[in-house]
Amino acid sequence: MAASYDAVVIGAGHNGLICGAYLARAGLKVCVLERRSLIGGACVTEEVWPGYRVSTASYVMTLLQPKVILDLELARFGYEIIKSPPLFQPFPDGRHIVSWDRLDRLVAEYAKFSPKDADAYPHYREHMLGIAATLRRLLWEIPVDPFPRSLPELLDFLRFAWRFRGSINRFLAIRDLLTMSAFDYLSRWFESDVVKLAIGFYAAGGGGQPASMKLDGTAYMLARSFLRDDSTAAGGVGFVRGGMGGITEAIAASGRAHSLETRTDAAVSSMIVKNGRATGVRLSTGEEISARVVIANASAQTTFLKLVQPADLPSEFRSRIAGFRTRSTCFKVHLAVDRLPRYSSFDSAHHGFSYPVQLRIAPSIGYMEEAFADAEQGHISRRPYLTVMTPSVVDASLAPTNKHVITIFGGHAPPDVVPDDQEQQRDMLYQRVAAVLDEYAPGFGDAVLHRQVLAPWDLEQVFDLPGGHVHHGDMGADQLFHLRPARHYARYRSPIPRLYVCGASTHPGGGVTGVNGHNAAQVVLADARRGLLRS
């Protein structure tokens, strides 16, 4: 007899587990299915080499929302954040920026490049915090359709407009973020390109968007660092003890306390749709699992173009999903080393902390633009930008004694490489990463014991990230809020009744926020209360 549940969730990434945990707490019988042999999705810790534990995809906690942490009591289940030393960014002329979390110290860093910019930064920060206050509220909104097709949708839109009736100026500011380039937006405030780069690095590709800092729409990414309130009882940001898998393991444990089930090595091959509604899933083994609702944490393209039959979806909807922009050029490199890189520009006595656990190599805006231009021409960047993390410095559990793990997030590598050339391209990518790192830490390569290179095509294959895109798709004005993943279907529901979606393809997009899973669970529970899920 086929197993039966109130809800079955496809994909045990953080959003799928969060959605399942909330539903289980509400008393539903829930099972989360994961195709890999371990849970976590792209928020995972893996023992890549014996004794070396690596956050193979997402690598530091900056966005997981306090509400989710507190609601699911994650600290009870092993979730722990380790505060990291400040990020260190050296420049070829010997100068540097230390991104202190104290405003006065950070302003002093910017003053080295422009006293005017140092004076401007507190005003910029206040401006962004004001916008973030509205964006934080929007995170928890079930996106309303500004083109309602029914009376209930019209009422939802009117209620939304009433709730945000005093925010018109903030929405105008958000409009600017969605339409302007990060470079132009920052130029309203700052004169130094170094300061613009330090503040706008995330928007220039450092956050996973395959972007130029000068492309329209990239200003929106400037707001990402303000989306989390670090002053709550949930604590601040930093490295997760045990790696990023510590988040998903804690979520799963929280869910298990309320009878949530998880299954690994359970790849879903197709959705079961009967009488026009989702009734369960079929695994690659042929096993069928029935459920009152199915919730997909997989990307929208995997869910609707691979798991659902074309005849079960409107053709216009399929076309929109097929056209969802997912091309990415970001990569990751993981290293096991027998000693730490020695950065020639860093002096612990001078800088006031022991080691740059977080280091950014991005010498100039021009450097970032050239790296992106290389990938646009179909080539690996000759000089890639790098974010270099050494989490084993603050968490000894990640590596054997006197050894370390290094995780590098960088750009760019073109995603369109034929399979026969992939190994050669990985080797070239590593050599270019190593050459750049050697400029700042001479001789570091002699310390490397093992290496793993994950190019965009690897990120797609291993983590089911379409195009290798860490956010499941670009977060531009035409792929956000009521348009994510498609117009009229942004409310965590799909064209197929009882098939819901909760992954990064939904509002508010990618990043380990937990909001997508939380919101999707609320929609499912609301439909259950309205009697829409009765057999």
C-alpha positions in Angstrom: 0.0 0.0 0.0 1.3 3.4 -0.9 2.4 5.7 2.0 0.0 8.5 2.6 0.5 11.9 4.2 -1.3 15.2 4.7 1.6 16.9 2.9 4.7 15.7 1.0 7.5 18.2 0.4 9.9 17.7 -2.6 13.4 18.7 -1.5 15.0 18.9 1.9 16.7 22.2 1.5 16.2 24.8 4.2 12.9 26.1 2.8 11.4 22.6 2.3 12.4 21.7 5.9 11.1 24.9 7.3 7.8 24.5 5.5 7.5 20.9 6.7 8.4 21.9 10.3 5.7 24.6 10.4 3.1 22.2 9.0 4.2 19.4 11.5 3.8 21.9 14.4 0.3 22.6 13.2 -0.5 18.9 13.5 -0.2 17.7 9.9 1.5 14.4 9.0 4.4 15.5 6.7 7.2 13.9 4.9 10.1 15.7 3.2 11.8 13.9 0.4 15.4 14.4 -0.6 17.0 13.0 -3.8 20.5 13.1 -2.3 21.9 10.9 0.5 21.9 13.8 3.0 19.5 16.6 3.8 20.2 20.3 3.5 20.0 21.1 -0.2 22.3 24.0 -0.8 22.5 24.7 2.9 24.6 21.7 3.8 27.9 20.5 5.3 29.7 17.7 3.6 32.8 15.7 4.5 34.5 16.2 1.1 37.7 14.5 2.3 38.2 12.4 5.5 38.1 14.8 8.5 37.4 17.9 6.4 33.8 19.2 6.6 32.9 21.9 4.0 29.9 24.1 3.5 29.8 23.2 -0.2 27.2 25.7 -1.4 26.0 28.5 0.9 28.8 29.3 3.3 27.9 31.9 5.9 24.7 32.9 7.8 23.7 36.5 7.0 20.0 36.4 6.2 18.2 33.6 8.2 15.3 35.5 9.7 15.0 35.7 13.5 11.3 34.8 13.4 12.1 31.4 11.9 14.9 30.8 14.3 12.7 31.6 17.3 9.5 30.0 16.0 11.2 26.7 15.4 13.4 27.0 18.6 16.5 26.2 16.5 18.9 26.8 19.4 17.3 23.9 21.3 18.3 21.7 18.4 22.0 22.6 18.0 21.9 25.8 16.0 24.8 28.1 17.0 26.4 31.1 15.4 30.1 31.9 15.8 30.8 35.6 15.3 33.6 36.1 12.8 36.4 38.6 12.8 35.6 41.5 10.4 35.9 41.1 6.6 39.3 42.3 5.3 39.7 43.7 1.8 43.3 44.5 0.6 44.2 46.6 -2.4 47.3 46.5 -4.6 48.6 49.8 -3.4 49.0 48.4 0.2 45.8 50.1 1.5 42.9 48.1 2.8 39.4 48.2 4.3 38.3 46.4 7.4 34.5 46.1 7.6 34.1 46.6 11.3 30.6 46.2 12.7 31.0 49.4 14.7 29.8 52.4 12.7 32.6 54.7 14.0 35.3 52.3 13.1 33.8 51.5 9.6 33.5 55.2 8.9 37.2 55.7 9.8 38.1 53.0 7.2 36.2 54.9 4.5 37.8 58.1 5.5 41.2 56.7 4.3 39.8 56.9 0.8 37.5 59.9 1.1 36.6 62.1 4.1 33.5 63.2 2.2 32.4 59.6 1.8 33.0 58.9 5.5 30.7 61.8 6.4 28.1 60.5 3.9 28.0 56.9 5.0 25.9 57.3 8.2 23.3 59.2 6.1 23.3 56.4 3.5 23.0 53.8 6.2 20.0 55.6 7.7 18.4 55.9 4.3 18.9 52.2 3.6 17.6 51.2 7.0 14.4 53.2 6.3 13.9 51.3 3.0 14.7 48.0 4.8 12.0 48.7 7.3 9.4 48.4 4.5 11.3 45.6 2.7 11.3 43.6 6.0 7.5 43.9 6.1 7.3 42.9 2.5 9.2 39.7 3.2 6.3 38.2 5.1 3.6 39.3 2.6 1.9 36.8 0.4 2.5 38.6 -2.9 -0.7 40.3 -4.1 -1.5 40.6 -7.8 -1.8 44.2 -9.0 -3.9 42.9 -11.8 -6.6 40.9 -9.9 -8.7 38.4 -11.8 -11.3 37.8 -9.2 -13.1 39.5 -6.3 -11.0 37.7 -3.6 -7.8 38.8 -5.4 -9.1 42.4 -5.6 -9.8 42.4 -1.9 -6.3 41.0 -1.1 -4.8 43.8 -3.2 -6.9 46.5 -1.4 -6.0 45.1 2.0 -2.3 45.2 1.0 -2.7 48.8 -0.2 -4.3 49.7 3.1 -1.6 48.1 5.2 1.1 50.0 3.3 -0.9 53.2 2.9 1.8 55.3 4.6 4.8 53.9 2.7 4.5 55.6 -0.7 7.8 57.4 -0.3 9.5 54.1 0.6 8.0 52.4 -2.5 9.4 55.2 -4.6 12.8 54.5 -3.1 12.4 50.8 -3.7 11.5 51.6 -7.3 14.8 53.3 -7.7 16.6 50.3 -6.3 14.8 48.0 -8.8 15.6 50.2 -11.8 19.0 51.8 -11.2 22.4 50.3 -11.4 24.3 49.9 -8.1 27.0 52.1 -9.4 24.7 55.0 -10.2 22.8 54.6 -6.9 25.9 54.7 -4.9 27.2 57.6 -6.9 24.4 59.6 -5.4 26.2 59.3 -2.1 29.8 58.6 -2.6 32.7 59.9 -4.8 35.4 57.2 -4.2 35.2 54.1 -6.4 36.9 52.1 -3.6 34.1 53.0 -1.2 31.5 52.3 -3.8 33.0 48.8 -4.4 33.3 48.0 -0.7 29.6 48.8 -0.2 28.4 47.5 -3.6 30.4 44.3 -3.8 27.3 42.1 -3.2 25.5 43.9 -6.1 28.6 43.5 -8.3 28.3 39.7 -8.3 29.5 38.9 -4.8 25.9 37.9 -3.8 25.5 35.3 -6.6 23.9 37.5 -9.3 25.8 37.2 -12.6 25.9 41.0 -12.9 27.9 44.1 -13.6 27.7 46.8 -11.0 26.7 49.1 -13.8 23.7 47.1 -15.0 20.3 48.6 -14.4 18.4 46.9 -11.5 21.5 45.8 -9.6 20.9 48.5 -7.0 18.3 46.3 -5.4 21.0 44.0 -4.1 22.4 46.8 -2.0 19.4 46.4 0.3 20.1 42.7 1.0 22.6 43.4 3.8 19.9 45.4 5.7 17.1 42.8 5.5 18.0 41.1 8.8 17.5 42.6 12.3 20.5 41.4 14.2 19.3 42.8 17.6 16.7 40.2 18.4 16.9 37.3 20.8 17.8 35.1 17.8 21.3 36.7 17.7 23.5 38.1 15.0 25.2 36.7 11.9 28.3 34.7 11.4 29.5 31.2 10.8 27.3 28.3 11.8 29.0 25.8 14.1 29.5 22.6 12.1 29.0 24.4 8.8 25.8 25.5 7.1 24.4 22.1 7.5 24.0 23.0 11.2 21.0 25.1 10.1 19.2 22.4 8.2 20.0 19.7 10.8 18.5 21.9 13.5 15.4 22.6 11.4 14.9 18.9 10.7 15.4 18.1 14.4 12.8 20.7 15.3 10.4 19.2 12.9 11.1 15.7 14.1 10.0 16.8 17.6 6.6 17.3 16.0 6.7 14.0 14.0 8.1 15.4 10.8 9.5 12.7 8.6 12.5 13.1 6.3 13.7 10.6 3.7 16.9 10.7 1.8 17.8 8.9 -1.5 14.2 9.5 -2.5 14.3 11.2 -5.9 11.0 12.3 -7.2 10.5 11.5 -10.9 7.0 12.9 -11.5 4.0 14.5 -9.9 0.8 12.5 -9.7 -2.1 14.5 -10.9 -5.6 13.1 -10.9 -8.9 14.8 -11.7 -6.9 18.0 -12.2 -5.3 18.2 -8.8 -2.0 17.0 -7.3 -2.5 13.8 -5.2 1.1 12.7 -4.6 4.5 11.9 -6.2 6.2 9.0 -7.9 9.8 8.2 -7.0 12.5 7.1 -9.4 12.2 3.7 -7.9 8.5 3.5 -8.9 7.2 4.0 -5.4 4.1 6.2 -5.1 3.4 8.4 -2.1 0.0 10.0 -1.8 -0.8 13.2 0.0 -3.5 15.8 0.4 -1.0 18.4 -0.8 2.3 18.4 -2.6 4.8 21.2 -1.9 7.8 21.6 -4.2 11.0 23.1 -2.8 12.7 22.3 -6.1 13.3 25.1 -8.5 10.3 26.3 -10.6 11.9 25.0 -13.8 12.5 21.5 -12.3 9.0 21.4 -10.8 7.0 22.5 -13.8 9.2 21.5 -16.7 10.5 18.2 -15.5 8.1 16.8 -12.8 4.7 17.9 -14.2 3.3 16.8 -17.6 2.8 19.6 -20.1 -0.9 18.8 -20.5 -1.4 19.6 -16.8 -0.3 23.2 -17.1 -1.4 26.2 -19.0 0.9 26.8 -22.0 1.4 30.5 -21.1 2.5 29.5 -17.6 5.0 26.9 -19.0 6.4 29.5 -21.3 7.0 32.0 -18.5 8.7 29.3 -16.4 10.9 28.3 -19.4 11.8 32.0 -19.8 12.8 32.5 -16.2 16.3 33.9 -16.3 18.7 31.5 -14.5 22.1 32.0 -16.2 24.8 32.2 -13.6 28.6 32.5 -13.8 29.6 32.1 -10.1 31.7 29.3 -8.8 33.0 27.7 -5.7 36.5 26.3 -4.8 37.1 24.3 -1.7 40.5 23.5 -0.3 42.0 21.4 2.4 45.3 22.9 3.6 48.0 22.1 6.1 48.6 25.7 7.0 46.8 29.0 6.7 47.5 31.4 3.8 49.8 34.2 5.0 48.4 37.4 3.5 51.3 39.9 2.9 49.0 42.9 3.5 47.7 41.7 6.9 49.4 42.3 10.2 47.5 41.1 13.2 49.1 43.6 15.6 48.4 46.5 13.3 44.9 45.5 12.4 43.7 44.5 15.8 42.5 40.9 15.2 44.2 37.6 14.8 43.4 36.5 11.3 41.3 37.5 8.3 38.8 34.6 8.3 36.8 36.5 5.7 38.9 38.1 2.9 37.7 39.7 -0.3 39.9 40.1 -3.4 38.3 42.7 -5.6 40.8 45.5 -6.3 38.6 47.8 -8.2 35.3 48.3 -10.0 37.2 48.0 -13.3 38.6 44.6 -12.1 35.1 43.4 -11.4 33.8 44.6 -14.8 36.6 42.9 -16.6 36.0 39.6 -14.8 32.3 39.8 -15.8 33.1 40.8 -19.4 35.3 37.7 -19.8 32.4 35.4 -18.9 30.1 37.3 -21.2 32.5 36.4 -24.0 32.3 32.8 -23.0 35.6 32.6 -21.2 36.7 32.0 -17.6 37.7 35.3 -16.0 41.4 35.8 -16.4 41.5 37.5 -13.0 38.4 36.4 -11.0 37.2 38.2 -7.9 37.2 36.0 -4.8 35.6 35.9 -1.4 37.9 33.7 0.7 36.6 32.1 3.9 38.6 30.1 6.4 35.9 29.0 8.9 38.1 26.3 10.5 39.9 29.2 12.2 36.8 29.8 14.4 35.4 26.3 14.3 37.9 23.6 14.8 35.3 20.8 14.2 35.7 21.4 10.5 39.2 20.1 10.0 41.8 17.8 11.6 44.1 19.3 14.2 46.5 21.9 12.7 44.7 21.6 9.3 42.2 23.9 7.8 39.4 24.2 5.2 39.1 27.2 2.8 36.0 27.9 0.9 36.1 30.4 -2.0 33.1 32.0 -3.7 34.0 33.8 -6.9 33.3 34.9 -10.4 33.2 34.3 -13.2 33.0 31.1 -15.2 30.6 30.6 -18.2 28.0 28.0 -17.6 27.8 26.7 -21.2 30.6 24.2 -21.4 30.2 20.9 -23.3 30.7 17.9 -21.0 33.9 16.7 -22.7 35.6 20.1 -21.8 34.4 20.4 -18.2 37.4 18.8 -16.5 39.8 20.9 -18.4 37.8 24.0 -17.6 37.7 23.2 -13.9 41.5 22.9 -13.9 41.9 26.2 -15.7 39.5 27.8 -13.3 41.5 26.5 -10.3 44.8 27.7 -11.8 43.4 31.2 -12.2 41.9 31.3 -8.7 45.3 30.1 -7.4 47.2 32.7 -9.3 45.1 35.5 -7.9 45.3 34.2 -4.4 49.0 33.7 -4.7 49.4 37.5 -5.4 48.0 38.2 -1.9 49.3 35.1 -0.1 52.6 34.2 -1.8 53.3 30.5 -1.7 49.9 29.5 -0.5 49.6 26.8 -3.2 52.3 24.7 -1.4 49.9 24.2 1.5 47.1 22.7 -0.6 46.4 19.0 0.2 43.0 18.6 -1.6 40.8 20.7 -3.9 37.3 20.7 -5.1 36.1 23.0 -7.9 32.4 23.5 -8.5 31.7 25.4 -11.7 28.2 26.6 -12.6 27.4 23.3 -14.3 28.4 21.4 -11.2 26.2 23.6 -8.9 23.3 22.8 -11.3 23.9 19.0 -11.3 24.7 18.6 -7.6 22.2 21.0 -6.0 19.6 21.3 -8.8 20.3 25.0 -9.1 19.1 25.9 -12.6 22.0 27.3 -14.6 24.0 27.1 -11.4 22.1 30.1 -10.1 22.3 30.2 -6.3 19.0 32.1 -6.2 17.1 29.8 -8.6 17.0 32.8 -11.0 17.8 36.5 -11.2 16.2 38.8 -8.7 15.4 41.7 -11.0 12.2 43.8 -11.2 10.6 41.4 -13.6 11.3 38.4 -11.4 10.4 39.6 -7.9 7.3 39.8 -5.7 4.1 39.2 -7.8 6.2 38.1 -10.8 8.2 35.3 -9.0 8.1 32.8 -10.5 5.3 33.9 -12.9 2.5 36.5 -13.1 -0.7 35.4 -11.3 1.2 32.5 -9.6 3.3 34.2 -7.0 1.3 33.3 -3.9 3.0 29.9 -3.3 0.2 28.2 -5.2 0.5 26.7 -8.7 -1.9 26.3 -11.6 -2.5 22.8 -10.3 -4.8 22.7 -7.2 -3.1 21.3 -4.1 0.4 21.7 -5.7 2.3 24.5 -3.8 5.8 25.9 -4.2 8.2 27.0 -1.4 11.7 27.3 -2.9 14.0 30.2 -3.9 12.0 30.6 -7.2 9.3 32.2 -5.0 9.1 35.4 -3.1 11.4 36.8 -1.7 14.0 34.9 -3.8 17.2 33.2 -2.9 19.5 33.3 0.1 19.1 31.4 3.3 16.3 33.5 4.7 13.7 30.8 5.5 10.9 33.2 4.5 9.8 31.2 1.4 9.2 28.1 3.5 7.5 30.0 6.2 5.2 31.8 3.9 4.3 28.7 1.9 3.4 26.9 5.1 1.0 29.7 6.1 -0.7 29.6 2.7 -1.2 25.8 3.0 -2.6 26.2 6.6 -4.9 29.0 5.5 -6.3 26.8 2.7 -6.7 24.0 5.2 -8.7 26.2 7.5 -10.9 27.3 4.7 -11.7 23.7 3.9 -10.0 23.7 0.5 -7.9 20.6 1.3 -10.7 18.2 2.3 -10.8 15.0 0.3 
